[in-house]
Amino acid sequence: MKKGILCFAGLLIYIRVFCWGFYMHEQINYHAVFLLPPQMMILYKQNIGFLTEHAVDPDKRRYVAASEGAHHFMDIDHYGISPFRDLPRSYKAAVDKFSADTLQAYGIVPWWIQTMLNRLTKAFREKDCRLILKYSAEIGHYIADAHVPLHACSNHNGQFTNQLGIHAFWESRIPELFAAKEWDFFIGKAVYIPDPGAFIWARLLESAAAADTVLRCEREANAHIRTDQKYAFEERKGMLVRQYSTAYARLYNEKLNDMVERRMRQSIFAVASFWYTAWVNAGQPSLDRLAHDSLTLAEQHEYKILNLEWKKGKVIGWDCDQ
Ligand SMILES: [Zn+2]
């Protein structure tokens, strides 16, 4: 019997890495709703299920569209050293200097968030309820990704430093273990962001600056744990899965000095503040009477395709796991 269990465990069932993990993207959008003013809460709270569920659509879309991957990250170290002054903050100036293909190859998350903000603002102006909710859910995803240090670093899964797996360790395993029971998401209120471009660039540069710490702390934690204590087999959805052990995750989290919790709180605050900023810039339209109609047939079809492609499991373009 014992031998049978070991054989089963030895299959090393593989779990694909997702940006911030599906669970955490959902949690970030969910908690952001509660930072909104009542005039917005009336629509957002009514649709909190949609905003939560569709927080992960951009990751699912990476299975359908090759161009989608670049929206989730920026390997900013490709452009020199901090504070990366050689990289223009304006997309047009950056294209002129480096070409659109180069920008696409190394990721465009700070620009894509501004595109999404414009789309969301337009949706508010037009009082298009379906688009307000769709773009709100999706911009929440990209903003959260920009807060992840390894989304701003070419060594995004520790592939250059023999730390493969660190991406999901930081953004999925640690929050899944500790967020619900130990972390605090009382964050205050959304604020108006006068210069969203400057805001998101500042966050991305913080992420880039923290990437070294993310990698160094894992090396330190690794040096302080016995190999046989580093991993554990845990049941997940009825299967035995090899994971970083809880003890190792706690050790890493302590060395990070609660960085993951801090970045998650900042993500929630930024998501709510971008939603709020779009609404203010659209002239604070009344949302009282907007109700989320059922999805159109075309939208139902699009979501069905997204889910099917995602279940097939082949990412087109950039993958956190590579
Ligand atoms: Zn992502």
Residues whose N, C-alpha, C, O or C-beta is under 5 A from the ligand:
A	BS01	ZN	C19 D59 H72 D145
